Amino acid sequence: MEKYVLPDLDYDYGALEPHISAKIMELHHSKHHLAYVNGTNQALEGLKEAQETKNFARVAALEHALAFNLSGHILHSLFWKNLSPNGGGKPEGELAHAIDRDFGSFEGLKGQFVNAAMTTMGSGWAALAWDPAGQRLITTEIHDHQSEMTPGAVPLMVLDAWEHAYYLQYQNDKAKFFEAVWNLWNWKDIGERYKKAKAAEVGIASATTSKKGAAR
């Protein structure tokens, strides 16, 4: 069985300063993210053993552990790609037009996205995602790493709202962290993810398709 591995970053730990400190990046990537990678591999090994021994009573707990840890690994991997030392500013092209269409303006997206991060109860994430059924961009809260994500939605841009993402530098003022990260968004990466998500065939009827079908 192939194991998951911790991905390398595209930049040094100190490259996102002053917005995210090198110490936070080192701990976040090499300790917290690594823990989710290890947890994923352990859950997969446990599931394989349970299947081989037909000890199905263990499966539910192992599947829960797998969902938590693998989702944590995926979201962190996406988060690192969403950030860039040369980021910030505003998106351009198709993504910019979609943001204006679905949120009214870039400021509308920012306000809604930051609110999703601020109002996440306990630990979790905020996400900008593509909803293939509605054929639109949405924001959503993700509790822990996997709870309450809209089924079928494809996350394009995610913001870690767990305390380990900011507390060492911003302490309990997470609003400052959620503001600072807008200096780092890699809109090129996010825009490319939008194009791929929009083009993907996921087998889910869109709202537009449903309306056309109902009219026949």
Secondary structure, 3 states (H helix, E strand, C coil): CCCCCCCCCCCCHHHHCCCCCHHHHHHHHHHHHHHHHHHHHHHHHHHHHHHHHCCHHHHHHHHHHHHHHHHHHHHHHHHHHHECCCCCCCCCHHHHHHHHHHHCCHHHHHHHHHHHHHCCCCCEEEEEEEECCCCEEEEEEEECCCECCCCCCEEEEEEECCHHHCHHHHCCCHHHHHHHHHHCECHHHHHHHHHHHHHCCCCCCCHHHHHHHHHC
